Amino acid sequence: MSAGNLQRQPENCLSTPEPPADGTTLPAPTHPRPPPGVGGWGQDGARTVLESGRLLVSVRRTVKVLLLDEEDRLLLLRGRESAGCEAIWYPVGGGIEDGEDAVAAGRREILEETGRREVVIGPEVWHRRHLYSWRGKQTDTDERWFVARTQHFTPTPYALTAEEQTYVTGSRWWRAEDLAATTDPVFPPDLGMHLASLLHNGFPATPINISALG
């Protein structure tokens, strides 16, 4: 889970990454693939990037699923970074494991986070690349966003990680207009607007770059 490139705010405890103490500049989230580095992808989709032996940032390949019911309501999960932070709404998804493709990762994340089995993953509609800081760790995420359809159901987490169990607090099915109007923190911040556009205009022939979000 991530919440995008938000400024540091005590109420939700999210922040943009700060430069390393040695003055090394963090890579901008514009390269199509992770920059050259040492080490492979981890099982959570993360890769530590090194340059001249110095840590720059952790790069993480992720999949996000726009899980829609028969009335075009979007399932979002609710979680908080720690007990003193404001909760944020975010879509189903997570890291792509080593050797796993994005569609398989999407199915796995749906099962783990909602308990729903055999959901058909539809078209890839968005791509997002951004830097953020979560629980003190600086991360550059490469997100692939897919649409999936399902009948309305009550999510029952099937296999949350120990870390996820500490911050996942609930779920809700959202209409695009309600999502756009809410004052609750949402990841990405303009998710409601982009969802409304997607539902109105249909799925794009190729994924749309929404990296400007957050």
PAZAPA-4460 file (N, C-alpha, C; in steps of 0.05 Angstrom, whole numbers, plus 32768, in hexadecimal, padded with zeros to 4 digits):
% residues 214
    n_x    n_y    n_z   ca_x   ca_y   ca_z    c_x    c_y    c_z   seq   type   mol
   8011   7FE8   8000   8000   8000   8000   8011   8019   8000     1      M     A
   8009   802D   7FF2   8017   8046   7FF2   8003   805C   7FEE     2      S     A
   800B   8074   7FF5   7FF9   808A   7FF3   8002   80A1   7FE2     3      A     A
   8017   809D   7FD3   801F   80B1   7FC0   8031   80C7   7FCA     4      G     A
   8036   80DA   7FBA   8049   80EF   7FBF   803C   8106   7FCF     5      N     A
   8033   8101   7FE7   8026   8115   7FF8   803A   8123   800A     6      L     A
   8035   813C   8010   8046   814A   8023   8042   813F   803F     7      Q     A
   8057   8142   8050   8055   8137   806B   803F   8145   807A     8      R     A
   802C   8135   8085   8016   8140   8094   8012   812E   80AD     9      Q     A
   8013   813A   80C5   8010   812A   80DD   7FF6   8119   80DE    10      P     A
   7FE0   8124   80D1   7FC7   8117   80D4   7FC6   80FC   80C5    11      E     A
   7FD5   80F9   80AF   7FD4   80E0   80A1   7FEF   80D2   809F    12      N     A
   8004   80E0   80A9   801F   80D4   80AC   802B   80CC   8092    13      C     A
   8024   80D8   807C   8030   80D1   8062   8043   80E7   8059    14      L     A
   8057   80E0   8049   806B   80F4   8042   8078   80ED   8028    15      S     A
   8084   8102   801B   8096   80FD   8005   80B1   80F5   8011    16      T     A
   80C2   80E7   8002   80DC   80DE   800D   80EE   80F6   8010    17      P     A
   80FF   80F5   8024   8113   8109   8029   812E   8100   801D    18      E     A
   813F   8112   8013   8159   810B   8008   816A   80FD   801D    19      P     A
   817A   80EA   8014   818D   80DC   8027   819F   80F0   8034    20      P     A
   81A9   80E9   804C   81BA   80FB   805B   81D4   8102   804D    21      A     A
   81DE   80F0   803B   81F7   80F5   802D   81F4   8108   8015    22      D     A
   81DB   8111   8010   81D7   8124   7FFA   81D0   8117   7FE0    23      G     A
   81CF   80FC   7FDF   81C9   80EE   7FC6   81AC   80F6   7FBD    24      T     A
   81A9   80FB   7FA4   818F   8102   7F99   817E   80E9   7F93    25      T     A
   8165   80E9   7F9C   8154   80D3   7F96   814C   80D3   7F79    26      L     A
   814A   80BC   7F6C   8143   80BC   7F4F   8127   80C5   7F4B    27      P     A
   8122   80D5   7F36   8107   80DE   7F30   80F7   80C7   7F25    28      A     A
   80DD   80C6   7F2B   80CC   80B0   7F22   80C3   80B2   7F05    29      P     A
   80D7   80B4   7EF3   80D1   80B8   7ED7   80DB   80A2   7EC5    30      T     A
   80ED   8091   7ED0   80F9   807C   7EBF   80E4   8066   7EBC    31      H     A
   80E2   8059   7EA3   80CE   8045   7E9E   80D2   802C   7EAE    32      P     A
   80EB   8026   7EB4   80F2   800E   7EC5   8105   8017   7EDA    33      R     A
   8109   8008   7EEF   811C   8010   7F04   8138   8014   7EF9    34      P     A
   8146   8028   7F03   8161   802D   7EFA   8174   8016   7F00    35      P     A
   818B   8014   7EF2   819E   7FFF   7EF7   81A6   7FFF   7F14    36      P     A
   81A9   7FE7   7F1F   81B1   7FE5   7F3B   81BB   7FCA   7F42    37      G     A
   81C0   7FC5   7F5B   81CA   7FAB   7F64   81B4   7F9D   7F73    38      V     A
   81B0   7F83   7F6E   819C   7F74   7F7C   8184   7F6F   7F6A    39      G     A
   8174   7F5B   7F71   815C   7F53   7F62   8143   7F5D   7F70    40      G     A
   812C   7F55   7F63   8113   7F5C   7F6F   810D   7F4A   7F87    41      W     A
   8103   7F56   7F9C   80FC   7F46   7FB4   80E0   7F3A   7FB1    42      G     A
   80D8   7F29   7FC3   80BF   7F1B   7FC1   80A7   7F2E   7FC3    43      Q     A
   80AB   7F46   7FCF   8096   7F59   7FD0   8096   7F6D   7FBA    44      D     A
   80A6   7F67   7FA5   80A7   7F79   7F8E   80BA   7F90   7F91    45      G     A
   80C9   7F91   7FA6   80DB   7FA7   7FAB   80F7   7FA1   7FA2    46      A     A
   8105   7FB6   7F99   8121   7FB3   7F90   8130   7FCA   7F9C    47      R     A
   8146   7FC4   7FAA   8157   7FD9   7FB4   816B   7FE2   7F9F    48      T     A
   816B   7FFB   7F99   817C   8006   7F84   8195   8013   7F90    49      V     A
   81AC   800B   7F86   81C5   8015   7F90   81D4   8022   7F7A    50      L     A
   81E2   8037   7F80   81F4   8044   7F6D   820E   804B   7F7B    51      E     A
   8224   8040   7F70   823E   8044   7F7C   823E   803B   7F9A    52      S     A
   822E   8026   7F9F   822E   801B   7FBA   821C   802A   7FCE    53      G     A
   820E   803F   7FC5   81FD   804F   7FD7   81E0   8049   7FD2    54      R     A
   81D0   8046   7FE7   81B4   8042   7FE5   81A6   805B   7FDB    55      L     A
   8196   8058   7FC5   8186   806E   7FBB   8169   806C   7FC4    56      L     A
   815C   8057   7FBC   813F   8055   7FC3   8137   8038   7FBD    57      V     A
   8122   802F   7FCA   8117   8015   7FC5   8102   8017   7FAE    58      S     A
   8106   8008   7F99   80F3   8008   7F82   80E0   7FF0   7F85    59      V     A
   80C6   7FF5   7F82   80B3   7FE0   7F86   809F   7FDE   7F6F    60      R     A
   809E   7FC6   7F63   808A   7FC1   7F4E   8070   7FB9   7F5C    61      R     A
   805A   7FC6   7F54   8040   7FC1   7F61   802A   7FBE   7F4D    62      T     A
   8014   7FB1   7F55   7FFC   7FAF   7F46   7FE5   7FBB   7F56    63      V     A
   7FD4   7FCA   7F4A   7FBC   7FD5   7F57   7FA4   7FCC   7F47    64      K     A
   7F8F   7FC4   7F55   7F77   7FBA   7F48   7F5F   7FCB   7F4E    65      V     A
   7F52   7FD6   7F39   7F39   7FE4   7F3B   7F23   7FCF   7F3B    66      L     A
   7F1C   7FC5   7F53   7F09   7FB0   7F56   7EED   7FBC   7F57    67      L     A
   7EDE   7FB8   7F41   7EC4   7FC5   7F3E   7EAD   7FB0   7F40    68      L     A
   7E97   7FB8   7F4D   7E80   7FA6   7F4F   7E6D   7FAC   7F38    69      D     A
   7E56   7FA0   7F38   7E43   7FA2   7F22   7E37   7FBE   7F1F    70      E     A
   7E3A   7FCF   7F33   7E30   7FEA   7F32   7E47   7FFE   7F30    71      E     A
   7E5E   7FF5   7F27   7E76   8006   7F22   7E80   8012   7F3C    72      D     A
   7E7B   8006   7F53   7E87   800F   7F6C   7EA2   8003   7F6F    73      R     A
   7EB5   8012   7F79   7ED1   800A   7F7C   7ED7   8002   7F98    74      L     A
   7EE3   7FEB   7F9C   7EEA   7FE2   7FB7   7F05   7FEF   7FBF    75      L     A
   7F04   7FFD   7FD5   7F1D   8008   7FE1   7F20   7FFC   7FFD    76      L     A
   7F38   7FF9   8005   7F3F   7FF1   8020   7F46   8009   8030    77      L     A
   7F45   8007   804B   7F4C   801E   805C   7F62   8015   806F    78      R     A
   7F76   8026   8072   7F8C   8020   8084   7F9A   8038   808E    79      G     A
   7FAB   8034   80A2   7FBB   804B   80AD   7FD7   8042   80B1    80      R     A
   7FEA   8055   80AE   8006   804E   80B1   800D   8046   80CE    81      E     A
   8001   8053   80E2   8005   804B   80FE   7FED   8055   810D    82      S     A
   7FEB   804E   8127   7FD4   8055   8137   7FCF   8073   8139    83      A     A
   7FE3   8083   8137   7FE0   80A0   8139   7FDA   80AE   811E    84      G     A
   7FD7   809F   8109   7FD3   80AB   80EE   7FB6   80A8   80E5    85      C     A
   7FAE   80BB   80D4   7F94   80BA   80C8   7F92   80A4   80B3    86      E     A
   7F7C   8096   80B2   7F79   8080   809E   7F76   808B   8082    87      A     A
   7F7D   807A   806F   7F7C   8082   8052   7F6F   806B   8043    88      I     A
   7F60   8072   802E   7F53   805E   801C   7F65   8058   8005    89      W     A
   7F68   803F   7FFD   7F7A   8037   7FE8   7F6F   801E   7FDA    90      Y     A
   7F77   8019   7FC1   7F6C   8002   7FB2   7F7A   7FE8   7FB9    91      P     A
   7F6E   7FD2   7FB2   7F7A   7FB8   7FB5   7F94   7FB7   7FA4    92      V     A
   7FA8   7FAA   7FAF   7FC1   7FA7   7FA0   7FD9   7FA5   7FB2    93      G     A
   7FF0   7FA1   7FA6   8009   7F9E   7FB5   8020   7F98   7FA3    94      G     A
   8036   7F8F   7FAF   804E   7F89   7FA0   804C   7F71   7F8E    95      G     A
   8059   7F72   7F77   805B   7F5C   7F64   8073   7F4B   7F6D    96      I     A
   806F   7F32   7F73   8085   7F21   7F7D   8098   7F19   7F67    97      E     A
   80B0   7F11   7F6F   80C4   7F09   7F5C   80BA   7EF2   7F4C    98      D     A
   80BB   7EF4   7F31   80B2   7EE0   7F1F   8094   7EDF   7F1A    99      G     A
   8085   7EF2   7F25   8068   7EF3   7F23   8061   7F09   7F0E   100      E     A
   804C   7F03   7EFE   8043   7F19   7EEC   802E   7F29   7EF9   101      D     A
   8027   7F41   7EEE   8016   7F54   7EFB   7FF9   7F49   7EFE   102      A     A
   7FEF   7F3A   7EEB   7FD4   7F30   7EED   7FD2   7F1B   7F03   103      V     A
   7FE6   7F09   7F05   7FE6   7EF6   7F1B   7FE8   7F03   7F35   104      A     A
   7FF8   7F18   7F37   7FFB   7F28   7F50   7FE1   7F35   7F57   105      A     A
   7FD2   7F3F   7F43   7FB8   7F4B   7F49   7FA4   7F37   7F55   106      G     A
   7FA4   7F1F   7F49   7F92   7F0A   7F54   7F99   7F03   7F70   107      R     A
   7FB3   7F00   7F75   7FBC   7EF9   7F90   7FB5   7F0F   7FA4   108      R     A
   7FB9   7F28   7F9D   7FB3   7F3E   7FAF   7F95   7F3F   7FB5   109      E     A
   7F84   7F3A   7FA0   7F67   7F3A   7FA5   7F60   7F25   7FB9   110      I     A
   7F6B   7F0D   7FB6   7F65   7EF7   7FC9   7F6F   7EFE   7FE5   111      L     A
   7F88   7F07   7FE7   7F94   7F0C   8001   7F85   7F23   8010   112      E     A
   7F7E   7F38   8001   7F73   7F50   800F   7F55   7F50   8011   113      E     A
   7F47   7F40   8000   7F29   7F40   8001   7F1D   7F24   8005   114      T     A
   7F2C   7F0F   8000   7F22   7EF4   8002   7F13   7EEA   7FE9   115      G     A
   7F12   7EFB   7FD5   7F03   7EF5   7FBC   7F15   7EE4   7FAA   116      R     A
   7F0A   7ECD   7FA0   7F19   7EBB   7F8F   7F0F   7EBE   7F72   117      R     A
   7F21   7EB5   7F60   7F1A   7EB2   7F43   7F0F   7ECC   7F37   118      E     A
   7F19   7EE3   7F3E   7F12   7EFC   7F32   7F21   7EFF   7F18   119      V     A
   7F14   7F05   7F02   7F21   7F09   7EE8   7F2C   7F25   7EE6   120      V     A
   7F46   7F27   7EE2   7F53   7F41   7EE0   7F4F   7F4B   7EC3   121      I     A
   7F45   7F63   7EC0   7F40   7F6E   7EA6   7F57   7F7F   7E9B   122      G     A
   7F51   7F93   7E8C   7F66   7FA2   7E7E   7F77   7FB3   7E91   123      P     A
   7F90   7FB8   7E89   7FA2   7FCA   7E97   7F9B   7FE6   7E8D   124      E     A
   7F94   7FF8   7EA0   7F8A   8012   7E97   7F9C   802A   7E9F   125      V     A
   7FAB   8027   7EB4   7FBC   803D   7EBD   7FD8   8034   7EC4   126      W     A
   7FEB   8047   7EC4   8006   8042   7ECE   800D   805A   7EDF   127      H     A
   801B   8055   7EF5   8022   806B   7F08   803E   8065   7F13   128      R     A
   804E   807A   7F14   8069   8078   7F20   806C   808F   7F33   129      R     A
   8074   8089   7F4C   8077   809F   7F5F   8089   8097   7F76   130      H     A
   8092   80AB   7F85   80A2   80A7   7F9D   8091   80AD   7FB5   131      L     A
   8095   809D   7FCA   8087   80A3   7FE3   8096   8097   7FFB   132      Y     A
   808E   809F   8012   809B   8095   802B   8085   8088   803B   133      S     A
   808A   806E   8043   8076   805F   8053   8085   8051   8069   134      W     A
   807D   8058   8082   8089   804C   809A   80A7   8050   809A   135      R     A
   80B0   8067   8091   80CD   806E   8092   80DD   8063   807B   136      G     A
   80D0   8055   8068   80DE   8049   8051   80D8   8059   8038   137      K     A
   80ED   8062   802A   80EA   8070   8011   80E7   805C   7FFA   138      Q     A
   80D2   8060   7FEA   80CC   804D   7FD5   80C4   805A   7FBB   139      T     A
   80CD   804F   7FA5   80C5   8058   7F8A   80B4   8042   7F7F   140      D     A
   809A   8047   7F7B   8088   8032   7F71   8083   8034   7F54   141      T     A
   8081   801D   7F47   8079   801B   7F2B   805F   800B   7F2B   142      D     A
   8049   801A   7F28   802E   800E   7F2B   8021   8008   7F11   143      E     A
   8015   7FF0   7F0E   8005   7FE9   7EF7   7FE8   7FE5   7F01   144      R     A
   7FD6   7FF3   7EF5   7FBA   7FF3   7EFE   7FA8   7FE4   7EEB   145      W     A
   7F99   7FD1   7EF6   7F87   7FC0   7EE6   7F6A   7FC3   7EF0   146      F     A
   7F57   7FBE   7EDF   7F3B   7FBC   7EE6   7F33   7F9F   7EEA   147      V     A
   7F22   7F9A   7EFE   7F17   7F7F   7F01   7EF9   7F83   7F0A   148      A     A
   7EE8   7F71   7F00   7ECC   7F72   7F06   7EC4   7F5B   7F19   149      R     A
   7EB1   7F60   7F2A   7EA8   7F4B   7F3D   7E8C   7F53   7F46   150      T     A
   7E7D   7F3F   7F50   7E64   7F45   7F5D   7E6A   7F51   7F79   151      Q     A
   7E58   7F62   7F82   7E5B   7F6F   7F9C   7E5E   7F5A   7FB2   152      H     A
   7E71   7F5E   7FC4   7E76   7F4B   7FD9   7E81   7F5A   7FF1   153      F     A
   7E81   7F4D   8008   7E8D   7F58   8020   7EA9   7F4D   8023   154      T     A
   7EBE   7F5E   8021   7ED9   7F54   8022   7EE0   7F47   803D   155      P     A
   7EEE   7F31   803B   7EF8   7F23   8053   7F15   7F1D   804E   156      T     A
   7F28   7F2C   8059   7F45   7F27   8053   7F4C   7F0A   8057   157      P     A
   7F5B   7EFF   8044   7F62   7EE3   8044   7F7E   7EDE   804F   158      Y     A
   7F90   7EEE   8047   7FAC   7EE9   804F   7FBC   7F03   8050   159      A     A
   7FB4   7F15   8062   7FC4   7F2D   8066   7FDF   7F27   8072   160      L     A
   7FF3   7F37   806A   800D   7F34   8077   800B   7F3F   8093   161      T     A
   8020   7F39   80A4   8020   7F43   80BF   801F   7F61   80BF   162      A     A
   802E   7F6E   80AD   802E   7F8B   80AB   8013   7F96   80A4   163      E     A
   8006   7F89   8090   7FEB   7F92   8087   7FD7   7F90   809D   164      E     A
   7FD9   7F7B   80AE   7FC7   7F78   80C4   7FC8   7F8F   80D8   165      Q     A
   7FDF   7F9D   80D8   7FE2   7FB4   80EB   7FD6   7FCD   80E1   166      T     A
   7FD0   7FCF   80C6   7FC5   7FE9   80BD   7FAB   7FE7   80AD   167      Y     A
   7FA2   7FD0   80A4   7F89   7FCE   8096   7F72   7FCF   80AA   168      V     A
   7F60   7FE2   80A7   7F4A   7FE6   80BA   7F2E   7FE3   80AF   169      T     A
   7F2B   7FDF   8095   7F10   7FDC   808A   7F10   7FDE   806C   170      G     A
   7EF7   7FDF   8061   7EF4   7FE0   8044   7ED9   7FED   803D   171      S     A
   7ED6   7FF6   8024   7EBD   8003   801C   7EBC   8002   7FFD   172      R     A
   7EA4   7FFF   7FF3   7E9F   8002   7FD6   7E97   801F   7FD0   173      W     A
   7EA5   802C   7FBE   7EA2   8048   7FB9   7E97   804D   7F9C   174      W     A
   7E83   805F   7F9A   7E7C   806A   7F80   7E90   807F   7F78   175      R     A
   7E95   8083   7F5F   7EA9   8096   7F56   7EA3   80B2   7F60   176      A     A
   7E8A   80BA   7F5F   7E83   80D5   7F68   7E87   80D9   7F86   177      E     A
   7E82   80C4   7F95   7E87   80C6   7FB2   7EA4   80C7   7FB8   178      D     A
   7EB4   80B8   7FA9   7ED1   80B8   7FAD   7EDD   80D3   7FA6   179      L     A
   7ED3   80E0   7F91   7EDD   80FA   7F89   7ED6   810F   7F9D   180      A     A
   7EBF   810C   7FAB   7EB5   8120   7FBE   7EBF   811D   7FDA   181      A     A
   7EC9   8106   7FE2   7ED0   8101   7FFD   7EE7   8112   8007   182      T     A
   7EE7   8119   8021   7EFE   8127   802D   7F11   8114   803A   183      T     A
   7F0A   80FA   803A   7F1D   80E6   8045   7F36   80E4   8034   184      D     A
   7F4D   80DF   8040   7F65   80DA   8030   7F62   80C2   801E   185      P     A
   7F69   80C5   8004   7F66   80AF   7FF1   7F80   80AD   7FE1   186      V     A
   7F87   8094   7FDB   7F9E   808F   7FCA   7F95   8083   7FAF   187      F     A
   7F9D   808E   7F99   7FAA   80A9   7F96   7F95   80BF   7F9A   188      P     A
   7F9E   80D7   7F9F   7F8B   80ED   7FA7   7F75   80F2   7F92   189      P     A
   7F7B   80EF   7F78   7F67   80F4   7F63   7F5A   80DA   7F59   190      D     A
   7F5A   80C5   7F69   7F50   80AB   7F60   7F33   80AD   7F56   191      L     A
   7F22   80BC   7F65   7F06   80BF   7F5E   7F02   80CB   7F42   192      G     A
   7F11   80E0   7F3D   7F0F   80EE   7F23   7F17   80DC   7F0C   193      M     A
   7F2D   80CD   7F10   7F37   80BB   7EFB   7F25   80A3   7EF7   194      H     A
   7F19   809A   7F0D   7F06   8084   7F0B   7EED   808C   7EFB   195      L     A
   7EE3   80A4   7F01   7ECC   80AE   7EF3   7ED2   80B1   7ED5   196      A     A
   7EE9   80BB   7ECE   7EF1   80BD   7EB2   7EF3   80A2   7EA5   197      S     A
   7EFE   808E   7EB3   7F01   8074   7EA8   7EE5   8067   7EA3   198      L     A
   7ED3   806A   7EB5   7EB8   805E   7EB2   7EA9   806D   7E9C   199      L     A
   7EAD   8086   7E98   7E9F   8096   7E84   7EAA   8091   7E68   200      H     A
   7EC4   8090   7E66   7ED1   808F   7E4C   7ED8   8072   7E43   201      N     A
   7ED7   8060   7E55   7EDF   8044   7E4E   7EFC   803F   7E53   202      G     A
   7F04   8027   7E4F   7F20   801F   7E55   7F32   8027   7E3E   203      F     A
   7F49   8032   7E44   7F5B   803B   7E2E   7F68   8024   7E20   204      P     A
   7F71   8028   7E07   7F7E   8014   7DF8   7F99   800D   7E04   205      A     A
   7FA7   8021   7E0F   7FC0   801D   7E1D   7FBE   802B   7E38   206      T     A
   7FCD   8022   7E4C   7FCB   802E   7E67   7FD2   804C   7E66   207      P     A
   7FC2   805B   7E75   7FC6   8078   7E78   7FD9   807D   7E8F   208      I     A
   7FEC   808F   7E8A   7FFF   8097   7E9F   7FF1   80AA   7EB2   209      N     A
   7FED   80A2   7ECB   7FE1   80B4   7EDF   7FF6   80BB   7EF5   210      I     A
   800F   80BC   7EEE   8024   80C2   7F01   8022   80DD   7F0D   211      S     A
   8012   80EF   7F01   800F   810A   7F0C   7FFF   810A   7F25   212      A     A
   7FF0   80F4   7F2A   7FE1   80F1   7F43   7FF3   80F2   7F5A   213      L     A
   7FEE   8103   7F6E   7FFE   8104   7F86   801A   810C   7F80   214      G     A
***
